[in-house]
Amino acid sequence: MNSVFDSLAAQALAAYGKAGAVFTFIQHSENVTYRIQDKRKTFLLRLHTPRAPEMGQHGANPAMIESELLWLDALKRARLPVPTGIRNRAGERVTRLEWDQTPLNASLLTWLDGIDYARELEREETAAQVGDLLGRLHKHASRWRLPPNFIRPARDMVFFRAALENLRPAVADGRIKYSDLRQFEDALETLAFHLEHLRKTRQTWGLIHGDPYKGNFIYKDGKLALIDFSLSAFGYPLFDLALALSDTREDLRPLLLAEYQKQIKLPARWQTLLEGLYLASMVGTFSFWINSPEAQEELIRRVPLIAREYAAKFNYDERFWFDQNQEDEHQRI
């Protein structure tokens, strides 16, 4: 790994009283992450600098990181299986480092043992656990009193439209067809129309995980835990649910939904909202990929598929996940 990041990791560990601990690079995504092993325990170190600006600059704001860690503490107290932050020797959760005369934030979290929740582990029990865990997470968020000065980014139409704008250079250079971009534009405006008619309550808008794909679930002894709240935000709980459904085997989605609904009532037209928010999430994903050399092949392959097989149907008010004639039997929120 980059020796600069290794040097910063060592600097951060000293601030947490763990100088000399063994650290191993994991990845560079929205943060640079290391696995930390000292004599007794394992930890996760995060250096808050994203691989690409499109992933957001919230890691540069100590108050945003502090807010994330405060929520994790509250979730842990509520007995949800999540990591929590560790305070440094000064009693602070966020550590300021010096990187080329620029401040860089670092945080240290507990390490949750287990293996990645991969496709081969997916079955009825685990799909139900995903629905239950997200439902409990959102129920907690709907009831938790935010601490003073709590701040996180927003995953709203402003964010989704900005992500769409990031795709325009790829139209100019031919990586994305204009007709596909138009499908996404129309889908976002259709979604915006439906969201305008969604009554905003603490059950329909609030803190969300922001990235609940399989890679952010840890599996151990038949149980799932949820990790990596780096993209947590104020947003629509249905956004989380849409992402989780998109990464769940089709035959298991009803189980996930059923468990989720034991915790949270779904609003009217939830099928349309879920599909629209999934499309918005894909626009965000493509925005992350647009300047990533290693993602170009996947970008060129996935954009036409999502635009023509999913967004096109959505724009004609046709369902791509749910039964077109399925009636909304759930109480309006």
ZAMAR-715419 format. One record per residue (C-alpha): residue in three letters; x, y, z. Coordinates in steps of 0.001 Angstrom, whole numbers, plus 500000, padded with zeros to 6 digits. Example, Ala and Ser with C-alpha at 12.3 -4.5 7.8 and 13.67 -1.06 7.14 Angstrom:
ALA512300495500507800SER513670498940507140
//
This chain:
MET500000500000500000ASN500980503651499591SER503705504396502128VAL502056507771502864PHE498879506043504064ASP500936503534506034SER502717506423507741LEU499387508082508513ALA498037504805509898ALA501014504571512249GLN500473508186513304ALA496797507480514030LEU497532504333516014ALA499897506257518258ALA497056508674519026TYR494902505720520094GLY497636504315522313LYS498331501439519948ALA501762502289518612GLY503470499154517383ALA500237497291516602VAL500271495284513379PHE498211496919510634THR497136495404507321PHE495669497369504416ILE492125496345503442GLN490950498711500707HIS490590502293499515SER486988503188498790GLU485122505969500600ASN487906505609503206VAL491326503997503417THR490837501069505798TYR493237498915507799ARG492814495880510000ILE494605496540513294GLN495845493722515506ASP497313494434518923LYS498151491935521654ARG494543491457522732LYS492030492698520164THR491352493490516525PHE490164496891515315LEU489290498726512110LEU491162501939511322ARG489685504392508837LEU491554507250507177HIS488779509487505901THR489839510318502365PRO487754508948499463ARG489190507282496409ALA487098509621494213PRO485452512999494948GLU482109511590493741MET482013509456496896GLY481542512607498951GLN483669514864501090HIS481855514289504401GLY484958512541505768ALA486670515932505831ASN484172517156508425PRO484940515850511939ALA481381516641513056MET479964514318510406ILE482208511450511494GLU481401512136515141SER477694512010514287GLU478073508644512565LEU479876507253515614LEU477254508649517991TRP474565506801516050LEU476596503590516146ASP476902503929519927ALA473137504348520201LEU472479501361517932LYS474823499228520010ARG473006500235523186ALA469795499135521478ARG471415495699520948LEU471848495954517193PRO474905494066515893VAL477068496962514690PRO480635498184515344THR481327501143517623GLY483972503843517803ILE487023503860520080ARG488198507055521785ASN491783508213521391ARG494099509129524264ALA492596512620524332GLY489130511151524815GLU487973511976521287ARG486412509656518708VAL487886511492515706THR491645511990515393ARG493112514812513295LEU496273513951511385GLU498551516107509274TRP498821515032505640ASP500927517217503361GLN499983520252505475THR496305519314505120PRO494250517927508022LEU493072514341507608ASN490575512650509907ALA490941509136511284SER488693506933513393LEU489113503559515079LEU486256501073515432THR485683497705517020TRP486164494744514703LEU483271492330514157ASP484455488769513611GLY482951486711510818ILE483022486323507058ASP481486488358504270TYR477823487567503632ALA478345486093500178ARG475781484745497706GLU476478481134498678LEU475406481886502268GLU472061483283501169ARG469025481296502285GLU465616481875503864GLU467014482499507344THR469588485051506243ALA467195486931503935ALA464769487219506839GLN467582488498509057VAL468431491241506556GLY464818492422506595ASP464630492252510382LEU467941494066510875LEU467070496895508483GLY463623497190510040ARG465081497457513532LEU467649499973512298HIS464979502186510759LYS462658501839513744HIS465497502964516015ALA466254505917513737SER462586506947513758ARG462534507085517568TRP466038508271518435ARG466401511860519589LEU469263513364517628PRO472095514790519749PRO472906518510519408ASN474910519423516291PHE474248516026514699ILE475013516249510979ARG475101513758508113PRO474760514152504319ALA471378513845502598ARG470405511214500045ASP467632513196498412MET466640514364494944VAL469339517048495048PHE471919514290495540PHE470423512046492833ARG470221514861490278ALA473818515862490985ALA474863512238490431LEU473061512281487086GLU474970515407486047ASN478216513544486718LEU477281511132483918ARG477168513774481177PRO480911513668480339ALA480480509963479554VAL477779510882477026ALA480122513393475407ASP482909510818475038GLY480597507998473920ARG480706505696476932ILE477010506295477619LYS474342506781474958TYR472254509923475237SER469074507847474971ASP470122505890478061LEU470849509094479980ARG467363510343479042GLN465825507204480528PHE467578507975483811GLU466509511635483644ASP462881510654483133ALA463071508028485885LEU464412510549488397GLU461677513040487561THR459041510312487892LEU460536509368491249ALA460548513022492311PHE456832513245491526HIS456055510242493722LEU458296511454496543GLU456537514822496542HIS453326512940497332LEU454939510873500089ARG454002512334503442LYS457284512998505244THR457277511443508713ARG459990509926510879GLN459125506568509297THR459484507780505712TRP462525510071506142GLY465405509828508588LEU468762508219509232ILE469625505347506906HIS472624503061506453GLY473059504182502855ASP474903501116501533PRO473314497850502800TYR474661495535500113LYS475882492051501001GLY479450493279501345ASN478426495295504394PHE476951492353506261ILE479150490015508301TYR478108486395508877LYS479073484373511940ASP477432481305513496GLY474269481774511467LYS473852485428512467LEU474314488631510472ALA475822491920511626LEU475816495231509749ILE479036497176509198ASP480404500221507338PHE478148503173508094SER480467505534506185LEU477682506413503733SER475000506742506403ALA472826509738505710PHE469478511374506107GLY467315509775503473TYR464384507534502682PRO464390504216504580LEU462970502746501378PHE466330503580499759ASP468059501118502109LEU465333498564501506ALA465660498929497728LEU469423498360497860ALA469037495289500054LEU466342493837497775SER468488494413494690ASP471220492282496272THR468871489489497377ARG467900486438495363GLU464533487046493717ASP462771484113495393LEU463910485333498834ARG462777488949498481PRO459256488290499857LEU460818486928503060LEU463020489987503448LEU460025492274502901ALA457832490330505318GLU460378490582508138TYR460973494258507462GLN457254494968507661LYS457087493477511136GLN459062496552512211ILE458036499258509733LYS454775499899507884LEU455248500584504199PRO453617503641502608ALA451187503685499713ARG452761502908496331TRP455778501396498051GLN456440499147495049THR456855502154492751LEU458965503990495309LEU461273501017495859GLU461876500588492147GLY462446504312491636LEU464884504538494531TYR466749501520493193LEU467182503342489878ALA468350506444491749SER470892504307493601MET472210502969490298VAL472632506500488967GLY474682507166492096THR476740504029491535PHE477439504961487923SER478480508408489141PHE481052506741491431TRP482309504622488533ILE482562507373485940ASN486174508316486763SER487323504903488002PRO489559503161485416GLU488869499700486839ALA485084500219486644GLN484838501228482985GLU484025497788481596GLU481273497322484178LEU479958500844483537ILE479663500251479801ARG477951496899480387ARG475521497892483134VAL474266501294481960PRO472346499989478897LEU470907497103480917ILE469584499298483730ALA468395502047481371ARG466558499820478895GLU465361496919481029TYR464516498797484218ALA464269502569483765ALA462307502259480516LYS459655500116482224PHE459543502417485230ASN458968505406482966TYR455879503681481510ASP454625502865485028GLU455411499192484524ARG456874497231487419PHE460165495374486974TRP460361493794490449PHE456755493470491503ASP453502492129490112GLN451989494840487939ASN448519494065489287GLN449561493715492918GLU447313495854495060ASP448727497984497831GLU447255496369500936HIS449336498342503389GLN448139501198505507ARG449180504670504412ILE451678506330506680
//
